[in-house]
Amino acid sequence: MTDIIFLRSVHIDTLIGIFDWERTAKQTLIFDIEMAFDCTQAGQSDDIAHALDYKAVYDRLVAFVSESEFFLIEKLAVQMIALIQEEFQVSWVKLTINKKGAVGANIDVGVIMERGIR
């Protein structure tokens, strides 16, 4: 299967970080998400019931991330991927989390994780 549904440049504010000052205010993380999903049936039926509802994925991730209080983006990434795979029956996920500015102004830093079978 080679069909990919994606969400790019998703900005979500959350409490994240290991330093005391990071635990006092939410920071904005930027997410890119790719999900393997067989779009054949949706492409034939033109029915949302046969598609991966990316709005539902987006809404769920915003709710999850905005309420989370992880110390590490690695932990957040693992939990987000598990959520997507379990709640939306997605076999493969590639997730990029960008914690822009964490090591200096305008410097991109983050993690890319890929889990599952594509």
Contacts in CASP RR format, 6 or more apart in sequence:
PFRMAT RR
TARGET T0000
AUTHOR 0000-0000-0000
METHOD contacts of the structure
MODEL  1
MTDIIFLRSVHIDTLIGIFDWERTAKQTLIFDIEMAFDCTQAGQSDDIAH
ALDYKAVYDRLVAFVSESEFFLIEKLAVQMIALIQEEFQVSWVKLTINKK
GAVGANIDVGVIMERGIR
1 36 0 8 1.000
1 37 0 8 1.000
1 38 0 8 1.000
1 91 0 8 1.000
1 118 0 8 1.000
2 118 0 8 1.000
3 36 0 8 1.000
3 37 0 8 1.000
3 38 0 8 1.000
3 39 0 8 1.000
3 40 0 8 1.000
4 34 0 8 1.000
4 35 0 8 1.000
4 36 0 8 1.000
4 37 0 8 1.000
5 34 0 8 1.000
5 35 0 8 1.000
5 37 0 8 1.000
5 39 0 8 1.000
5 52 0 8 1.000
5 54 0 8 1.000
5 57 0 8 1.000
6 32 0 8 1.000
6 33 0 8 1.000
6 34 0 8 1.000
6 35 0 8 1.000
7 31 0 8 1.000
7 32 0 8 1.000
7 33 0 8 1.000
7 54 0 8 1.000
7 57 0 8 1.000
7 58 0 8 1.000
7 61 0 8 1.000
8 32 0 8 1.000
8 33 0 8 1.000
9 30 0 8 1.000
9 31 0 8 1.000
9 32 0 8 1.000
10 30 0 8 1.000
10 31 0 8 1.000
10 32 0 8 1.000
10 33 0 8 1.000
10 58 0 8 1.000
10 61 0 8 1.000
10 62 0 8 1.000
11 28 0 8 1.000
11 29 0 8 1.000
11 30 0 8 1.000
11 31 0 8 1.000
12 28 0 8 1.000
12 29 0 8 1.000
12 31 0 8 1.000
12 61 0 8 1.000
12 62 0 8 1.000
12 65 0 8 1.000
12 66 0 8 1.000
13 26 0 8 1.000
13 27 0 8 1.000
13 28 0 8 1.000
13 29 0 8 1.000
13 66 0 8 1.000
14 26 0 8 1.000
14 27 0 8 1.000
14 29 0 8 1.000
14 65 0 8 1.000
14 66 0 8 1.000
14 67 0 8 1.000
14 68 0 8 1.000
14 69 0 8 1.000
14 70 0 8 1.000
14 76 0 8 1.000
15 22 0 8 1.000
15 23 0 8 1.000
15 25 0 8 1.000
15 26 0 8 1.000
15 27 0 8 1.000
15 68 0 8 1.000
15 69 0 8 1.000
16 22 0 8 1.000
16 27 0 8 1.000
16 29 0 8 1.000
16 68 0 8 1.000
16 69 0 8 1.000
16 70 0 8 1.000
16 71 0 8 1.000
16 72 0 8 1.000
16 73 0 8 1.000
16 76 0 8 1.000
16 99 0 8 1.000
17 23 0 8 1.000
17 27 0 8 1.000
17 70 0 8 1.000
17 71 0 8 1.000
17 72 0 8 1.000
17 73 0 8 1.000
18 71 0 8 1.000
18 72 0 8 1.000
26 66 0 8 1.000
27 99 0 8 1.000
28 100 0 8 1.000
29 65 0 8 1.000
29 73 0 8 1.000
29 76 0 8 1.000
29 97 0 8 1.000
29 98 0 8 1.000
29 99 0 8 1.000
30 97 0 8 1.000
30 98 0 8 1.000
30 100 0 8 1.000
31 61 0 8 1.000
31 65 0 8 1.000
31 80 0 8 1.000
31 95 0 8 1.000
31 96 0 8 1.000
31 97 0 8 1.000
31 98 0 8 1.000
32 95 0 8 1.000
32 96 0 8 1.000
32 98 0 8 1.000
33 57 0 8 1.000
33 61 0 8 1.000
33 84 0 8 1.000
33 93 0 8 1.000
33 94 0 8 1.000
33 95 0 8 1.000
33 96 0 8 1.000
34 93 0 8 1.000
34 94 0 8 1.000
34 95 0 8 1.000
35 52 0 8 1.000
35 57 0 8 1.000
35 84 0 8 1.000
35 88 0 8 1.000
35 90 0 8 1.000
35 92 0 8 1.000
35 93 0 8 1.000
35 94 0 8 1.000
36 90 0 8 1.000
36 91 0 8 1.000
36 92 0 8 1.000
36 93 0 8 1.000
36 117 0 8 1.000
36 118 0 8 1.000
37 51 0 8 1.000
37 52 0 8 1.000
37 90 0 8 1.000
39 51 0 8 1.000
39 52 0 8 1.000
41 50 0 8 1.000
42 48 0 8 1.000
42 50 0 8 1.000
42 51 0 8 1.000
42 52 0 8 1.000
43 50 0 8 1.000
43 51 0 8 1.000
44 50 0 8 1.000
52 88 0 8 1.000
52 90 0 8 1.000
53 88 0 8 1.000
56 88 0 8 1.000
57 84 0 8 1.000
57 88 0 8 1.000
60 83 0 8 1.000
60 87 0 8 1.000
60 88 0 8 1.000
61 80 0 8 1.000
61 83 0 8 1.000
61 84 0 8 1.000
64 79 0 8 1.000
64 80 0 8 1.000
64 83 0 8 1.000
65 76 0 8 1.000
65 80 0 8 1.000
68 76 0 8 1.000
68 79 0 8 1.000
70 76 0 8 1.000
70 79 0 8 1.000
73 97 0 8 1.000
73 99 0 8 1.000
73 110 0 8 1.000
73 111 0 8 1.000
74 111 0 8 1.000
74 113 0 8 1.000
76 97 0 8 1.000
77 95 0 8 1.000
77 97 0 8 1.000
77 111 0 8 1.000
77 113 0 8 1.000
78 113 0 8 1.000
80 95 0 8 1.000
81 93 0 8 1.000
81 95 0 8 1.000
81 113 0 8 1.000
81 115 0 8 1.000
84 90 0 8 1.000
84 93 0 8 1.000
85 91 0 8 1.000
85 93 0 8 1.000
85 115 0 8 1.000
85 116 0 8 1.000
91 116 0 8 1.000
91 117 0 8 1.000
91 118 0 8 1.000
92 114 0 8 1.000
92 115 0 8 1.000
92 116 0 8 1.000
92 117 0 8 1.000
92 118 0 8 1.000
93 113 0 8 1.000
93 114 0 8 1.000
93 115 0 8 1.000
93 116 0 8 1.000
94 112 0 8 1.000
94 113 0 8 1.000
94 114 0 8 1.000
95 112 0 8 1.000
95 113 0 8 1.000
95 114 0 8 1.000
96 110 0 8 1.000
96 111 0 8 1.000
96 112 0 8 1.000
97 110 0 8 1.000
97 111 0 8 1.000
98 108 0 8 1.000
98 109 0 8 1.000
98 110 0 8 1.000
99 109 0 8 1.000
99 110 0 8 1.000
100 106 0 8 1.000
100 107 0 8 1.000
100 108 0 8 1.000
100 109 0 8 1.000
101 107 0 8 1.000
101 108 0 8 1.000
101 109 0 8 1.000
102 109 0 8 1.000
102 110 0 8 1.000
103 109 0 8 1.000
END
